[in-house]
Amino acid sequence: MRSVSDMTKLGERTIWMDCDVIQADGGTRCASITGSFVALILALGKLKKDGLIEEISISDYVAAVSVGILKDKEILDLDYQEDSGCEVDMNIVMTKAGRFIEIQGTAEKEPFAKNQMDKMIELAKKGTREIFKAQKKVLKEILDK
């Protein structure tokens, strides 16, 4: 969250983000990152409401999705079975503006080509667009972005 936050506006504060996964079917890391952004905005909204900060200094939304290659086909949002059997497993964290925070990918069975990576990135953009719509709906009263 540091890459979209102006930490100087927080003053002498630390915000800890922690996630306990109660039930999982793959994609827990991505869900944790996506949910952490929402939790951060909720926390900053509370600090602002209580007069402890002047503004919510976030430059963009953040979401993460899993993508991969299974049976030579690029797929979005791998479940546990897909994740455990895929040829390539990738997590992509990005901003609403389409900028990348992290790309972490591993060829589990076969190396992958750049054109396959490009297809996975396009799938990730599609998936995060849907997540950003949901985040915006949930956070509309706190953020005007």
N, C-alpha and C positions, 0 to 999 in steps of 0.2 A: 504494500500500500504506500510505501515511501515514495515511489516514483510518481504518484499523482497527488501527493500531499505536500503542503508547505509547512514543514515541521516547525519553522520559526514562529508560526502563528499560534502554536499550542502552549507556548510559555514553558514553564518548568513541569511538564506533564509527560507521563509515559502511558501509552495505550497498549495493553497486551491483548493480542488476538489469539484465542485458543479454541480448538474445535475437537469435540468428542464425537466420533462416528458411532452411532448406536446400531445402525443396520446399514449394510453396504451391498451394492450390486455393481461395483466398478465405479470409476470416476470420483472417488472420495476426495482426492486431492483437489480436483477441479471444483467440486461442490464446496469444499472448504474455502477455497480462495474466493469464489463468487459470493458465498455467504458472508465471508469476512468483510468484503466491501460494504455490504448492506449494514452489517453490525457497526462498522466504523462510522458510517453516515448517521446511524441512529445515535451513537455515542456522541458524535460531534454536535448533532442537533440538540441533544440534552445539555451539553456544555454551553451552547449558545443560548438556549432558552433560560438557563440558570445565570446568564450574564458572565460566565467565566471565560468565554472567548467572544470576539467581536464578529467573526465570520467563519463559515465553513470553507476552509481553503483547500478545496479539491479541484484539480484541473480537468479531470475526466472520470468517467465510469470505468470499472474494471470487472472483467469476467474471464473465466477459464473454461475450456472444453477439452475433452479427449477426442482424438482422431486416431485412425490407424489403417492398416491394410490387412484385410482378411480374405483369403482365397483370391488374391490379386485384385481386390476391389477396395477402394478407399471408402471408409465409413466414419460416421460422426457419432459421438457419445457412446463409446463402447461399454457394454455391460460386462459383468464378470466373465461369462463364458467367452465372449468375443475377445476380451482383454487377455485372457489366459491362453488363447489359441491363435492370436494374430501374428502375422509376420513382422509388422511394425506397430509400435505403440508410441504415441506422441501426445504430450500435453502442451496446449498453447494458451498463454495468458496474454490478453490484449486489452486495449482501451477502446472506448466507443468510437474514437477517431480513427481506429484501424492501426494503431501503433502497437508494437510488440513489447511486452514486459519480459516475457520468457517463452522460449521454445525449447522443449526438452523432448528428444525423441531417441528411440532405440530400435535398431533392427534386431528383432528377437530371433529370426530364422534366416532371412535373406536380406542382404543390403538393398536399399531403395535408391531410386534415381531422383534427380532434381525435379523432373516433371511430376512424379508421384508426390513429392513433398509440396510442390505448388498446388496440386489438387487437394491435399490435406489442409493446406493453409486456407484455400478457398472455402472448404467445408467448415473450418473453424470460424471464419468470418461470418458465414451463414448462421452457425449455431450461436455465436455470441450476439449477433443482431437480435435474435429472439430473446436471449437473456437480458439484454439491455432494455428491451421493451418492458419486460416484467419488472426489472429493477426500477425503471423510471416511474412505472405505475405505483409501486410500493413507496417510493421515496419522494413522490411529487410534492408533498406538503413540506418537505425539508429542503429539497433542492429545486431550483428553478431552471436547471440546465436540461 
